[in-house]
Amino acid sequence: MATDKLITKLVDSYGNWFQDESYLKVGKMTKDLYPYTLLFEPIQINKITVKNRIVMAPMGNISMSDETGRPNNQMIQYFVERAKGGVGLITTGLVPISQGIDPTVIEPDKLSYFPRIDRSRSIFAGWRDLAAGVHNYGAKLFIQLTPGLGRVGNPQCLLTLKKLPRSASWNPNFYIPQIPCAPLSNRKLKKIIKNAGQAAADSKVANIDGVYLHGHEGYLLDQLTNPAFNRRKIGRYSDWQAFGLDMVREIRKRVGPDYPIMYRIDLSLALNETYGEKMNNKSLRKFKNGRTVDMTLDYMKNLVKEGVDIFDVDLGCYDNWWLPHPPAGMPPGCFLEVSKVVKEYFKKNKILSNAGKEVPVVAVGKLGYPDLAEKALKDGKCDMVMLGRPLLADPYWPNKVYKGEIEDIIPCIGCQEGCINEFIEGGHPQCAVNPRTSFEYQMPLDPPKAEKVKRIGVVGAGPAGVVASTMLARRGHNVTLIEKTDQIGGKLIPGGTPKIKFDIKNYRDYLERQVYKAVELENFEYLPNTEVTLSWLKKRNFDAIVFAMGAKEIVPNFENMDKANVVEATDILQNPSLIGESKSVVIIGGGVVGCETAYWLKYEYGLDVTVVEMDKYFMNHVCTANRGHLIHYMERENVKLLNCTKVVGFEENGVRVIQNVSDTVPDPYLTWHPILPENVENPLAPKIEIEEEEKVIKADLFVMAIGNRPRNQMFFDAQKEKIAPEIYNIGDSLESGKVLEATRAANALARAL
């Protein structure tokens, strides 16, 4: 089982990278390198010139087009907003070109939740409008084409269309590995190649500036060009390079020599390096012989010969999803060493494009920190930087960086709840810290001035309270923000304690700055260290009161709990001195708070950690990438995860649990396929049998992380006593949830009042 030294080193480092403080320093929103001369240098790609070195990453525009696949106004304005914000090159989310061949890209009745460019002439009008909108603000646009999803596509096509998912060879489906993916015939593959040429020709006519092939992450193009997935023994496409080279050749034939072709590729799947001996399990054992780094570089050289002008390069695939979708816990600039390898290889081998130019290499992976992005260019690790989620969080990132207004950039928090989890659960891409993302078409950047100025009290300075109060003040209302502590941020304060949550700290700093900027306005008052009562609120004579009081921890009254050293997760995160001399800890609750606390106590304090969870899954409903990263690296440090385990009481330095020890209980450390949404039934999943054992787990410290309950009683009392004409309740005090729900509600209410 081959491994690469560099890939092993990188993968091994992604669990404890923060122990080197220098890495943490580059993950801050600083402006030490301002003015950013290299970020705003133009660059030529084939015959086009891009005004700066900033590329908007492709992020799936799921359900942002009509069901025919035509880009609608929602999708168009989403991209136009990023062009307004100053980005140089915009790339779209993936656009399949394999309808009728790959059944996972089509819905029943031949509808699509993906944009299309192949269906009919009426589709082209949407793309022309999109291109025109982007060009109006000086940005260039590349369309990302994908031959299909293959084994990482939705296996429900087996039920809805009565067709197996397809792949390069017989491969297990990523979501339901019991479902096989059948190999595509050479005839079908040639048809996809023809489709690619036609889609590229159509894109050129639609005034799109270039095409961008989706060749990474284990999608169908990657499946056909990686021997991990392509194990064909006969025929043209048993040569794992042939499909990709044929596709580029066909596109170049259809669009001529001057039209840019970009290619997205993984330097390595990094599966062997990630899982080691675990590669022998049923889902992964076929995938051991993936492309090595040297093989990938050779393939890239051949792609350039056929006409590729520019690459972006990363690591990983769906089966180690935290690599190509780096979550909060991954380091800043996590793939800069990867782009550096490719850049040095091209330079050493004097590889030039067909246009006679050096082949630009685009770096990806948590580069939304301006100083880090500039330094990556300065150090020669890349030619351009690709930003995905940072441009969802703040479309005006480029313009603000150009002007040096770094403190006003809304920082991405790496949660992936809006940008990924939202569409996996059935929605479309959004953003936890920018409620306008995907709603630009109906929500202006500057909210309208209030028709009637009101005196509004906002109780609680967490994300919901800060977003609501500062926007209300911008609209002209007279606002009082009241906070019972001396800190802004609510649950973000303990949430930002672990070093891997540095993005949360950046966001909390941003919220704090927004409050203190608002204080400079005549119509905004901030009252920290103020605990409100109904009578106090009533005396203020507010026209409206917004309760954003957050949530409180759920702590059941277990038997003999007083005999053990029990603390709440929030308390210990805010006050690490509560760890004391403890050497071992049991965390009760395996949601995201429990698991992040476990990670923190293991990696930063070296405790022996056990996490107990009643459910069969840890961190259910958390984005697969974030969940997988935490679980994988907790396992590497021997954190014990006990699922299907119920706490029944305590004793002296111990907690009594009842654990289902049946072999049918899911492996808590399984990260190579995801938890299915609850509305998707897997009829092939084994039934969990009951085989319970009662046991006592001894420890020095017990941390409660069972969940939160809304602090809503004051709202109900205020409503009952009618202490103001208008009373509202938002954020965790309405329903304990995520930053996404809090900011979305705060934004909507503040725009409406």
C-alpha positions in Angstrom: 0.0 0.0 0.0 1.9 3.0 -1.3 2.2 6.2 0.7 3.8 9.6 -0.1 6.1 11.1 2.5 4.8 14.7 2.0 1.2 13.6 2.1 1.8 11.5 5.2 3.5 14.5 6.9 0.6 16.8 6.0 -2.2 14.4 7.0 -0.5 13.6 10.3 -0.2 17.3 11.1 -3.8 18.2 10.6 -4.7 16.9 14.1 -2.2 18.9 16.3 -1.0 21.7 14.0 -2.1 24.4 16.5 0.6 23.2 19.0 2.9 25.4 16.9 1.8 28.9 17.8 3.2 30.3 14.6 0.3 28.6 12.7 -2.2 30.3 14.9 -0.7 33.7 14.2 -1.4 33.4 10.5 -5.0 32.6 11.1 -5.9 36.1 12.2 -7.5 39.0 10.3 -4.4 41.3 10.5 -3.0 43.7 7.9 0.7 43.7 8.6 1.4 43.3 4.9 -0.8 46.1 3.7 -0.8 47.4 0.9 -1.4 44.0 -0.7 0.5 44.6 -4.0 0.8 41.0 -5.1 -2.9 40.1 -4.5 -3.9 43.0 -6.8 -1.5 42.3 -9.6 -3.1 41.3 -12.9 -2.4 37.8 -14.4 -2.8 36.4 -17.9 -4.5 33.0 -18.5 -4.1 32.1 -22.1 -5.4 35.2 -23.9 -7.4 36.8 -21.1 -6.2 39.1 -18.4 -7.6 38.7 -14.9 -7.4 42.0 -12.9 -6.1 40.4 -9.6 -5.0 37.1 -8.1 -8.2 36.3 -6.3 -10.4 33.4 -7.5 -13.8 32.6 -6.2 -13.9 28.9 -5.6 -16.6 26.7 -7.1 -19.3 25.9 -4.6 -22.2 23.8 -5.7 -25.1 26.0 -6.9 -27.6 23.4 -5.8 -31.2 24.4 -6.2 -30.2 27.9 -7.3 -31.4 27.4 -10.9 -34.8 26.6 -12.4 -35.6 22.9 -12.4 -34.9 23.0 -16.1 -31.3 23.9 -15.2 -31.5 27.6 -16.4 -29.6 30.0 -14.0 -32.3 32.1 -12.3 -32.1 35.5 -10.8 -31.1 34.1 -7.4 -28.1 32.4 -8.9 -27.2 35.4 -11.1 -27.3 37.9 -8.3 -25.3 35.6 -6.1 -22.4 35.7 -8.5 -22.8 39.4 -9.5 -22.5 40.3 -5.8 -19.1 38.7 -5.7 -18.1 40.5 -8.8 -19.2 43.8 -7.2 -17.0 42.8 -4.3 -13.9 42.9 -6.4 -12.9 39.3 -7.1 -10.9 38.8 -10.3 -12.0 35.4 -11.4 -15.3 33.7 -10.6 -15.9 30.0 -11.0 -19.3 28.5 -10.9 -20.4 25.5 -9.0 -20.4 22.2 -10.9 -22.5 21.8 -14.0 -23.0 18.2 -15.1 -22.6 17.2 -18.8 -23.7 13.6 -18.4 -27.5 13.8 -18.2 -29.0 10.6 -19.5 -25.7 8.8 -18.7 -25.0 9.4 -15.0 -28.4 8.9 -13.3 -27.3 10.6 -10.1 -27.4 14.1 -11.8 -31.1 13.9 -12.8 -34.3 14.1 -10.7 -37.5 12.3 -11.7 -39.3 13.8 -14.8 -35.8 14.8 -16.1 -35.6 17.8 -13.8 -32.4 18.9 -12.2 -31.2 20.5 -9.0 -28.0 21.4 -10.8 -27.6 24.2 -13.3 -27.3 23.0 -16.9 -25.9 24.3 -20.1 -27.0 21.4 -22.4 -30.8 21.3 -22.3 -32.1 23.9 -24.8 -31.6 27.4 -26.2 -33.6 28.9 -23.4 -30.9 27.8 -21.0 -28.3 29.9 -22.7 -30.1 33.2 -22.0 -29.6 32.6 -18.2 -25.8 32.0 -18.8 -25.5 35.1 -21.0 -27.2 37.2 -18.3 -24.9 35.8 -15.7 -21.8 36.5 -17.8 -22.9 40.0 -18.5 -23.7 40.7 -14.9 -20.2 39.5 -13.8 -18.5 41.4 -16.6 -20.2 44.6 -15.7 -17.9 44.8 -12.6 -14.7 43.8 -14.3 -14.6 40.1 -13.2 -14.0 37.1 -15.4 -16.2 33.9 -15.3 -15.3 30.3 -15.8 -18.0 27.6 -15.8 -17.2 24.4 -14.0 -18.1 21.3 -16.0 -18.3 17.8 -14.5 -18.6 14.6 -16.4 -20.8 13.4 -13.5 -20.9 12.4 -9.8 -20.5 8.6 -10.2 -20.0 6.9 -6.9 -20.4 10.1 -4.9 -23.8 10.8 -6.4 -27.2 10.3 -4.7 -28.0 6.5 -4.7 -31.7 7.3 -4.6 -31.6 7.0 -8.4 -32.0 3.3 -7.7 -35.4 3.9 -6.3 -36.6 6.9 -8.3 -35.2 6.0 -11.7 -34.6 2.2 -11.2 -31.0 2.7 -12.3 -27.7 1.9 -10.5 -25.3 4.7 -9.9 -22.4 4.6 -12.4 -18.6 4.8 -12.0 -15.3 3.9 -13.7 -15.4 0.4 -12.4 -17.6 -1.6 -9.9 -17.2 0.7 -6.9 -19.3 1.0 -3.7 -21.5 4.1 -3.4 -20.2 6.6 -1.0 -23.5 7.3 0.8 -24.8 3.7 0.9 -21.8 1.4 0.3 -24.1 -1.7 0.0 -25.2 -0.2 -3.3 -22.8 -1.0 -6.1 -22.0 1.5 -8.9 -21.8 -0.1 -12.3 -19.0 0.7 -14.8 -19.7 3.0 -17.7 -19.2 1.6 -21.2 -16.6 3.1 -23.5 -19.4 4.3 -25.7 -21.0 6.2 -22.9 -17.7 7.7 -21.9 -17.1 8.9 -25.5 -20.5 10.5 -25.4 -19.6 12.4 -22.2 -16.4 13.6 -23.9 -18.5 14.9 -26.9 -20.8 16.6 -24.4 -17.8 18.3 -22.8 -16.8 19.7 -26.2 -20.3 20.9 -26.9 -20.7 22.4 -23.4 -17.4 24.3 -23.8 -18.4 25.6 -27.3 -21.8 26.7 -25.9 -20.0 28.4 -22.9 -17.8 30.4 -25.3 -20.9 31.5 -27.3 -22.6 32.5 -24.0 -19.7 34.9 -23.3 -18.3 32.8 -20.5 -14.6 33.4 -20.3 -13.3 29.8 -19.8 -14.2 26.3 -18.8 -13.1 24.6 -15.7 -13.0 20.8 -15.4 -14.0 19.3 -12.0 -11.3 16.6 -11.8 -10.8 16.2 -8.0 -12.5 15.0 -4.8 -13.6 11.6 -6.2 -16.2 12.9 -8.7 -16.6 11.0 -12.0 -13.7 12.6 -13.8 -11.4 11.8 -10.8 -12.8 8.3 -10.7 -11.9 7.7 -14.4 -8.4 9.3 -14.0 -7.3 7.7 -10.8 -6.4 3.9 -10.6 -7.9 3.8 -7.1 -11.3 3.9 -8.8 -10.5 3.0 -12.4 -9.5 -0.6 -12.4 -10.6 -1.4 -16.0 -8.6 -4.1 -17.6 -9.4 -3.6 -21.3 -10.3 -0.8 -23.7 -9.1 2.7 -24.2 -10.1 3.9 -20.8 -8.2 1.2 -18.9 -5.4 3.8 -19.3 -6.3 6.0 -16.4 -5.0 9.1 -18.1 -6.9 8.6 -21.3 -10.3 9.9 -20.4 -9.1 13.3 -19.0 -6.7 13.8 -21.9 -9.3 12.9 -24.5 -11.7 15.4 -22.8 -9.3 18.3 -22.9 -8.4 17.4 -26.5 -12.0 17.5 -27.5 -12.6 20.8 -25.8 -9.6 22.4 -27.3 -10.8 21.2 -30.8 -14.2 22.8 -30.2 -13.1 26.2 -28.7 -9.8 26.8 -30.5 -6.4 27.6 -29.1 -7.2 30.9 -27.2 -10.0 29.9 -24.9 -8.8 29.1 -21.3 -9.2 25.7 -19.9 -8.8 25.2 -16.1 -8.5 21.9 -14.3 -9.2 21.1 -10.6 -7.2 18.2 -9.3 -6.1 16.5 -6.1 -2.4 15.9 -5.8 -3.3 12.7 -3.9 -6.5 11.1 -2.5 -4.5 10.7 0.7 -6.6 7.7 1.6 -3.7 5.4 2.4 -2.1 8.1 4.4 -5.3 8.9 6.3 -6.5 5.4 7.1 -3.5 3.0 7.1 -4.7 -0.5 7.9 -8.3 0.6 8.0 -8.1 0.6 4.2 -8.9 -3.1 4.5 -12.5 -2.4 5.3 -15.2 -3.3 2.7 -15.8 0.3 1.7 -12.2 1.3 1.1 -10.2 -1.8 0.3 -10.5 -1.4 -3.5 -9.1 2.1 -3.4 -5.5 1.4 -2.1 -3.8 2.0 -5.5 -4.5 5.6 -6.0 -2.3 8.1 -7.9 0.9 8.9 -6.2 2.2 12.5 -6.2 4.6 11.6 -9.1 1.8 10.0 -11.1 -0.4 13.1 -10.6 2.4 15.5 -11.7 3.0 13.4 -14.8 -0.7 13.5 -15.6 -0.8 17.3 -15.1 2.2 17.6 -17.5 0.2 15.7 -20.1 -2.9 17.7 -19.5 -0.9 20.9 -20.3 0.3 19.3 -23.6 -3.4 18.8 -24.6 -4.4 22.3 -23.7 -4.9 23.0 -20.0 -3.9 26.5 -19.1 -4.3 26.7 -15.3 -4.7 24.3 -12.3 -5.9 24.5 -8.8 -4.8 21.6 -6.6 -5.7 20.2 -3.2 -5.9 16.8 -1.3 -8.4 14.2 -0.5 -11.8 13.0 -1.6 -15.3 12.3 -0.2 -14.0 9.4 1.9 -11.8 11.8 3.9 -14.1 14.7 3.4 -12.4 17.1 5.8 -9.5 17.4 3.4 -11.1 18.8 0.3 -13.6 20.7 2.5 -11.3 21.9 5.3 -13.5 22.7 8.4 -12.9 25.0 11.3 -10.3 22.7 12.9 -8.0 22.6 9.9 -5.0 24.9 9.8 -4.9 28.2 7.8 -3.3 27.7 4.4 -3.5 23.9 4.8 -2.6 23.1 1.2 0.1 25.7 0.4 2.7 23.0 0.4 0.7 21.1 -2.2 0.5 24.1 -4.6 4.2 24.7 -4.0 5.1 21.2 -5.1 3.2 21.6 -8.4 4.7 25.1 -9.0 8.2 23.9 -8.4 7.6 20.8 -10.7 6.4 23.0 -13.6 9.3 25.4 -13.1 11.9 22.6 -12.9 10.6 20.9 -16.0 10.0 24.2 -18.0 6.4 23.3 -18.6 4.6 25.9 -20.6 1.0 26.1 -21.8 0.1 25.9 -25.5 -0.1 29.7 -25.4 3.6 29.6 -24.5 3.0 30.9 -21.0 3.9 29.6 -17.5 1.0 27.6 -16.1 -0.5 29.4 -13.1 -1.1 27.3 -10.0 -4.0 28.3 -7.8 -3.7 27.6 -4.0 -6.8 26.5 -2.1 -7.6 25.8 1.5 -8.4 28.3 4.3 -6.7 31.3 2.7 -9.2 34.0 3.8 -6.7 35.8 6.0 -5.2 38.7 4.0 -1.7 38.6 5.3 -1.5 34.8 4.7 -2.9 35.1 1.1 -0.3 37.9 0.3 2.5 35.9 1.8 1.6 32.8 -0.1 2.1 34.8 -3.4 5.2 36.5 -2.1 6.8 33.2 -1.1 6.2 31.7 -4.5 3.9 28.9 -3.3 1.2 29.8 -5.8 0.2 32.3 -8.5 -3.4 32.9 -7.4 -5.4 32.3 -4.2 -8.8 30.7 -4.3 -11.4 31.8 -1.7 -14.7 29.9 -1.3 -16.4 30.3 2.0 -14.7 33.7 2.8 -16.5 35.1 -0.2 -19.8 33.8 1.0 -19.1 35.3 4.4 -18.2 38.6 2.9 -18.5 39.1 -0.9 -16.6 42.4 -0.5 -13.5 40.7 0.9 -11.3 41.8 -2.1 -12.5 45.4 -2.0 -12.0 45.7 1.7 -8.5 44.1 1.5 -7.6 46.5 -1.3 -8.6 49.5 0.9 -7.0 48.0 4.0 -10.4 47.7 5.8 -9.5 44.3 7.3 -11.4 45.0 10.5 -14.6 45.2 8.6 -14.3 41.9 6.8 -16.9 39.4 8.1 -14.8 36.3 8.8 -15.8 32.8 7.9 -16.2 30.6 11.0 -15.6 27.3 9.2 -18.8 25.7 10.5 -20.0 24.6 7.0 -23.6 24.6 8.3 -24.9 27.0 5.6 -22.5 26.5 2.7 -22.6 22.7 2.7 -24.9 21.2 5.3 -27.8 23.3 4.2 -28.0 21.9 0.7 -27.2 18.3 1.9 -30.3 18.5 4.1 -32.3 19.7 1.1 -31.8 23.5 0.8 -29.3 25.6 -1.1 -26.0 27.2 -0.2 -26.2 29.9 2.5 -23.8 31.3 5.1 -23.9 31.3 8.9 -22.4 34.8 9.2 -23.9 36.4 6.1 -27.7 36.1 5.9 -27.7 37.7 2.5 -25.8 34.9 0.8 -28.0 33.4 -1.9 -30.7 36.1 -1.1 -29.0 39.0 -2.8 -31.7 39.0 -5.4 -34.3 40.0 -2.8 -32.3 41.6 0.0 -30.3 44.8 -0.7 -26.9 45.3 0.9 -28.0 48.5 2.6 -31.3 48.0 4.4 -33.9 50.7 3.9 -34.1 53.5 6.4 -36.8 53.1 9.0 -40.1 54.8 8.0 -40.9 55.3 11.7 -38.1 55.6 14.2 -38.6 53.4 17.2 -36.9 53.0 20.6 -35.8 49.4 20.6 -34.2 47.4 23.4 -32.2 44.3 22.5 -31.5 41.9 25.4 -28.4 39.8 24.9 -25.1 40.5 23.0 -24.6 37.1 21.4 -24.6 36.8 17.5 -28.3 37.3 17.2 -28.4 40.4 19.5 -25.4 42.0 17.9 -26.6 41.5 14.3 -30.1 42.7 15.1 -29.0 45.7 17.2 -26.4 47.1 14.8 -28.6 46.7 11.8 -31.5 48.4 13.6 -29.2 51.3 14.4 -28.1 51.5 10.8 -31.7 51.8 9.7 -32.1 54.8 12.1 -33.8 53.3 15.1 -32.8 54.3 18.6 -31.3 51.1 20.0 -30.2 50.0 23.4 -28.2 46.7 23.5 -28.2 45.2 27.0 -25.7 42.4 28.1 -25.6 41.0 31.6 -21.8 40.2 31.4 -18.9 42.3 30.3 -18.3 40.4 27.1 -19.8 40.3 23.7 -20.4 37.0 21.9 -22.6 34.8 24.1 -22.0 31.1 23.4 -19.1 32.1 21.0 -17.0 32.9 24.1 -16.7 29.4 25.4 -17.0 28.1 21.8 -13.9 29.9 20.8 -11.7 28.6 23.6 -10.2 25.5 21.9 -7.3 26.5 19.6 -8.9 24.8 16.7 -11.8 27.2 17.0 -9.6 30.2 16.1 -12.2 31.2 13.4 -14.8 31.6 16.0 -12.5 34.0 17.9 -12.0 36.0 14.7 -15.8 36.3 14.3 -16.3 37.3 18.0 -13.7 40.0 17.6 -15.6 41.2 14.5 -18.9 41.4 16.4 -17.2 43.3 19.2 -15.8 45.8 16.7 -19.3 46.3 15.2 -20.8 47.1 18.6 -18.1 49.6 19.5 -18.4 51.2 16.1 -22.2 51.5 16.6 -21.6 53.1 20.0 -20.1 56.0 18.2 -23.5 56.7 16.7 -25.9 59.0 18.5 -28.7 56.4 18.2 -26.9 53.4 19.8 -26.4 52.6 23.5 -24.5 49.6 24.8 -25.1 48.6 28.4 -22.7 45.8 29.6 -22.9 44.3 33.1 -26.6 44.9 33.1 -29.1 42.3 34.2 -32.6 43.2 33.1 -35.9 42.7 34.9 -39.4 43.2 33.5 -39.8 46.4 35.6 -36.5 47.8 34.4 -37.5 47.1 30.8 -40.9 48.6 31.3 -39.5 51.8 32.8 -37.3 52.3 29.6 -40.6 52.7 27.7 -39.3 50.8 24.6 -41.5 50.7 21.4 -40.1 47.2 20.8 -38.0 44.7 22.7 -36.0 41.9 21.1 -35.0 39.1 23.4 -31.8 37.3 22.3 -30.9 35.9 25.7 -29.3 32.6 24.5 -29.7 29.2 26.1 -28.7 27.5 29.3 -27.2 24.1 29.7 -29.3 21.0 30.3 -28.1 19.3 33.4 -30.3 16.3 34.5 -30.4 15.5 38.2 -28.7 12.1 38.0 -28.6 10.0 41.1 -25.6 10.6 43.4 -24.3 13.4 41.1 -22.9 15.2 44.2 -20.4 12.3 44.8 -18.5 13.1 41.6 -16.6 16.2 40.3 -19.2 17.4 37.7 -18.9 20.6 35.7 -20.7 22.0 32.7 -18.9 22.2 29.4 -19.5 25.9 29.1 -18.1 26.6 32.5 -14.9 24.6 32.0 -14.3 26.2 28.6 -14.6 29.6 30.1 -12.7 28.7 33.2 -10.0 26.0 32.4 -8.8 26.2 36.1 -11.7 23.8 36.8 -9.6 21.1 35.2 -7.4 21.3 38.3 -5.2 18.2 38.8 -7.5 15.9 36.8 -5.8 13.2 34.7 -9.0 11.6 33.3 -12.4 13.0 32.2 -15.7 11.6 31.0 -17.8 13.9 28.8 -21.5 13.2 28.9 -22.9 14.1 25.5 -21.4 13.5 22.1 -22.8 16.4 20.2 -20.5 19.1 18.7 -19.9 20.8 22.1 -19.1 17.5 23.8 -16.7 16.4 21.0 -15.0 19.8 20.7 -14.5 19.8 24.4 -13.1 16.3 24.3 -10.7 17.3 21.5 -9.6 20.3 23.5 -9.0 18.4 26.8 -7.0 15.7 25.0 -4.9 17.8 22.6 -4.3 20.9 24.8 -4.3 19.3 28.3 -3.3 15.7 27.7 -6.2 14.2 29.7 -7.4 10.6 29.2 -10.8 11.3 27.6 -14.0 9.2 27.3 -17.1 10.6 25.6 -20.5 9.0 26.3 -23.4 9.4 23.9 -27.0 7.9 24.0 -27.5 8.2 20.2 -26.0 5.7 17.7 -24.0 8.6 16.1 -21.7 11.2 17.4 -22.4 14.8 16.2 -25.4 13.9 14.2 -26.5 16.7 11.8 -23.0 18.3 11.9 -21.3 18.8 8.5 -19.6 15.6 7.5 -16.2 17.3 7.1 -16.3 18.9 10.6 -17.5 15.7 12.2 -15.0 13.5 10.4 -12.0 15.7 11.2 -12.8 15.7 15.0 -13.6 12.0 15.1 -10.6 10.9 13.0 -8.0 12.8 15.1 -9.7 11.9 18.4 -9.3 8.3 17.5 -5.6 8.9 16.7 -5.1 10.1 20.3 -7.1 7.2 21.8 -10.1 9.2 22.8 -12.8 6.6 23.7 -16.1 7.2 22.0 -19.0 5.1 23.5 -22.2 5.4 21.5 -25.5 3.8 22.4 -24.5 4.4 26.0 -26.9 5.9 28.6 -25.9 7.5 31.9 -28.0 6.2 34.8 -26.2 7.7 37.8 -23.0 8.5 39.6 -20.9 7.1 42.4 -17.6 8.1 44.1 -15.4 9.2 41.2 -17.4 7.2 38.7 -20.4 7.4 36.4 -22.7 4.4 35.9 -23.8 3.7 32.3 -25.8 1.1 30.4 -24.0 0.4 27.1 -25.3 -1.5 24.1 -22.3 -3.7 23.4 -23.9 -5.6 20.4 -21.6 -6.0 17.4 -24.5 -4.4 15.4 -23.9 -1.0 17.0 -22.3 1.4 14.4 -18.6 2.0 14.6 -18.3 5.4 16.3 -15.0 6.1 14.5 -16.3 5.4 11.0 -15.6 8.5 8.9 -15.4 7.2 5.3 -19.1 7.5 4.6 -21.6 10.0 6.1 -24.7 9.9 8.2 -27.7 10.0 5.9 -30.3 12.7 6.4 -33.2 11.4 8.5 -35.7 11.5 5.6 -33.5 9.1 3.6 -34.0 5.5 4.5 -31.3 2.9 3.9 -33.2 -0.4 3.6 -29.8 -2.2 3.5 -28.6 -0.9 6.8 -28.2 -3.7 9.5 -30.7 -3.5 12.3 -29.2 -2.7 15.7 -29.8 -5.4 18.2 -29.9 -4.9 22.0 -27.2 -6.4 24.2 -26.8 -4.2 27.2 -24.3 -4.1 30.0 -24.1 -1.9 33.0 -20.7 -0.6 33.9 -18.9 2.1 35.9 -16.4 4.5 34.2 -14.0 5.9 36.7 -12.5 9.4 36.2 -11.3 12.5 38.0 -13.7 14.9 36.2 -17.1 14.7 34.5 -18.2 17.3 32.0 -21.9 17.8 31.1 -22.5 18.5 27.4 -26.0 17.2 26.9 -27.4 20.2 25.2 -29.1 23.6 25.8 -32.5 24.8 26.7 -33.7 28.3 25.5 -33.7 31.1 28.0 -37.2 32.2 27.0 -39.1 32.7 30.3 -38.5 36.4 30.4 -39.9 36.7 26.9 -43.0 34.8 27.9 -43.5 36.9 31.0 -42.9 40.1 29.0 -45.4 39.0 26.4 -48.0 38.2 29.2 -47.5 41.6 30.9 -47.4 43.5 27.6 -44.4 45.6 28.7 -43.9 47.0 25.2 -46.1 47.3 22.0 -43.8 44.8 20.1 -42.0 41.9 21.7 -39.8 39.4 19.8 -37.7 36.4 20.6 -34.8 35.3 18.4 -31.6 33.2 18.4 -31.0 30.5 21.0 -33.6 31.9 23.3 -36.2 30.9 20.7 -34.7 27.6 19.9 -31.2 26.4 20.7 -29.4 26.0 17.4 -26.5 27.3 15.4 -25.1 30.7 14.4 -26.8 30.2 11.0 -30.3 30.3 12.6 -29.4 33.1 15.0 -28.0 35.6 12.4 -30.7 34.7 9.8 -33.5 35.5 12.3 -31.7 38.6 13.5 -31.2 40.0 10.0 -34.8 39.3 8.9 -36.3 40.9 12.0 -34.0 43.9 11.9 -34.9 44.6 8.3 -38.6 44.3 9.0 -39.0 46.5 12.2 
